[in-house]
Each structure stands twice: as structure tokens, then as C-alpha cells.
Amino acid sequence: MARGEQVDGKRRTLIQGAGLAATGALGLAGRGAWAAGSDKPEKEEVKIGFIPLTDCASVVMASVLGLDKKYGIKIIPSKEASWAGVRDKLTNGELDAAHVLYGLIYGVQLGIGGQKKDMAVLMGLNHNGQAITLSRKLADKGAVDGASLYKLMQTDKREYTFAQTFPTGTHAMWLYYWLAANGINPMKDAKVITVPPPQMVANMRVGNMDGFCVGEPWGHRAIVDGVGITATTTQDIWKDHPEKVLGSSLEFVKKYPNTCRAMMAAILEASKWIDASLTNKNRMAEVIADKSYVNTSKDVIDQRILGRYQNGLGKTWDDPNYMKFYEDGQVNFPFLSDGMWFMTQHRRWGLLKSDPDYLAVAKAVNQIDLYKQAAAMTGTPLPKDSMRSSRLMDGVVWDGKNPAAYAQSFKIKV
């Protein structure tokens, strides 16, 4: 038997085992969740785009574990090269839905991150689990966190380059927020470039940037490869922050509501399965490490997925706020305040030239009613309110109550 056949055989065994585990854990054989009548999915094959990141796991596992079949659909995961590509394929219909940056959906909705089109956030896919990496060269000069980076930039005057993954996306907003909280204006004191997630480490290796913000496993990969150190995690910027969502065009939601509900239910089940045990997390890490998905070693994925962190400078810690996929549905509910927060930051940094009707836009984009139906199908608890309150790293509280004032309240802004 050829080596490739051995690997494929191992992968098939792993996936079959995972599927059996999921069937046992969730009792799939005993309960059908969709009806053959009016609830039947209008479109039975759904193509869902993803970028090679750890947080694509619930989409991939919904397919690999066969959870999609329970709800009468077949999920076809489609590996994409960049967030711009995901945006274009979502808006032109090549993709039905996608694992996508929260802020990308809002950027398209508002016409500031691509051609304007009505979009939909169906559900959250994960909280936490991203990181800001600084190059080893900066670390060797003493820049290992926000305060020391600010100090170095005051004394070693040159152009500093930082990378994010999409101009209106989550990583851009975490990077800008962190820099500004440490006295660095990302629009005036640095050059910011856009780089697709899988290309971050290679670009840092050849000296194209001083730092970057990206999802795992690429922060940890920079440490393993000896090219960067973790300056901060995004959960230290905002504990339990929103991150990737299941997104689509609003047109797709209106045309295929039953399909969307089935897709959400399958991914909710996968999210619940991932968070249920360390065994499941390990199995997930092994599956998504495959070249078909993230294309890295399992070790690079599973350390941080279990909350075991190192910064590349000898410090190690167990982080209770590692990447979560379910958390009794808190991760998945499309809180209006989460969508509104991204708009406040787009306004803060001049991407939006005037204040939108923050609440009205969030209500149009975040498909709360449809989500509640999917939650009922899967026994997923619902929060008491569609808004939530959070305290960020600088002590500023965000609760969605006065978004226009919040956007203007920061000392460092455009």
C-alpha cells in the first residue's frame, strides 16, 4: 500500500470514529429534526466557504461527523484562499454561506468593505482564540507587549508595518484597538497591510511585517517556527469577544430559510460536540489539521485549543478563556450589540464617514428569529437579552446603549 493510501485510510478511520462518537453523544439515530413537509430544506446541498483557521472547526465537523444529514442537507466545505475571495463568492452566489469575519459581513452591508449588498449573520461560530504576534527582531529589541512596543517606537524611529487579514474584519479591529490602547495610532504611527491568514508566518519570516493579528493556529505556528512571539491574545483585549460567524447574503436567507435553519442546527450540534470533551477537541484537531482543511500539524492546533499557551519567550500559562465554540449557546447567539460594536470601530477609524442607524442595521443583518428556531431544534439555551455588556482591556464598557457616543469617546481615533 502506498503511503498516501495509508494516510487516507487513517483519516477515514478517524473520521468514521468521530462520526460514531458524535452519533452516540448526540443521539442522532433516535431523533430526526426536520420534517418532509414545509420544513424540508429547499436546497439540500450547501457550499460553505472557510479559511484555513482553527475556528472553521464547527463547519468542518458538521460535515465530517454527518450531522448535516440529520437535518436533511449535505454541507460541502470549500477551502478558500483569502477573505476577499470569500466576500466575492458570497456576494456573487458561488458560496451559499461561509465561515467569515464578523466585521467583513458588516463592511459589505455598509458598502465599505466591498460592493454594497444586504448580508446576514446567521450565528456566531467562536469566541476568543486569536493573537497579536510581534517579530523576533522586535522582541530582541525589547518589544514584547504593547507598552514596550510603544517605547521602542518612540526611540527607534522608522516605519513599522503591521498586518491584519481584512480591512473591516475582526483582526484589523483587535489590532487597532490594542495599538491605540497602548498609545499607538494605527492610522498615523504605522503602516497597516492586508495579508491572508495562511500567509502571515511566511511573510513575517522574510521581514515583510513587524507584527500581525490573525486567528490560530498561525500565532502559535509563528512561535514554533521561531519567527515571532505572542504579545497578547485577543481574549485579553476583550474576554469572550465575537469572532467568526456563519454568514451569507440576505438574498440566500430569504430564498432558502429552511436550508439556513438546517445548516445552523447542524453547526450548532457540531459546536456542542467540540466543546463537550477534551477527547472531542483532540479528535477535531486531528481532523482539521489535514491538508484538506488547515494543513498544519495537529500539535500546532491542539495546544491552544486546550488553553495551553506559551509566548515564545519562556512564559507558559493555562488560559481559561481559550477558543470556545458553544458555551451553552452564548457563543452562537447573534447578539445585536456584537454587530453594533464593529460598526462603532469602523466609524472610529474613518471607514464609516457618518454614524449609521446602528441598531436598525444590526437588526437587519443578525438573523435572530431564524437562530431561535435552530436553537429550539437543537435544545440550545437562549440568552435573556439580545444585547450584552463587556469590559474591554482599557476598562471601557461596551453595552450597545449609545453607539455613536461610544465611537467618539476614544482619545485615539481618526
Secondary structure as UniProt FT lines:
FT   HELIX           3..26
FT   HELIX           28..30
FT   TURN            38..39
FT   STRAND          45..50
FT   HELIX           54..56
FT   HELIX           57..64
FT   TURN            65..66
FT   HELIX           67..70
FT   TURN            71..72
FT   STRAND          74..79
FT   HELIX           83..92
FT   STRAND          97..101
FT   HELIX           102..109
FT   TURN            110..111
FT   STRAND          119..124
FT   STRAND          130..135
FT   HELIX           136..140
FT   TURN            141..142
FT   HELIX           146..155
FT   STRAND          161..164
FT   TURN            167..168
FT   HELIX           170..181
FT   TURN            182..183
FT   TURN            186..188
FT   STRAND          191..194
FT   HELIX           197..199
FT   HELIX           200..205
FT   TURN            206..207
FT   STRAND          211..215
FT   TURN            216..217
FT   HELIX           218..224
FT   TURN            225..226
FT   STRAND          228..233
FT   HELIX           234..237
FT   TURN            239..240
FT   STRAND          244..249
FT   HELIX           250..255
FT   HELIX           257..276
FT   HELIX           278..288
FT   TURN            291..294
FT   HELIX           298..305
FT   TURN            306..307
FT   STRAND          308..310
FT   STRAND          316..318
FT   TURN            320..321
FT   TURN            327..332
FT   HELIX           336..348
FT   TURN            349..350
FT   HELIX           358..365
FT   HELIX           368..378
FT   STRAND          390..391
FT   TURN            393..394
FT   STRAND          397..398
FT   HELIX           403..408
//
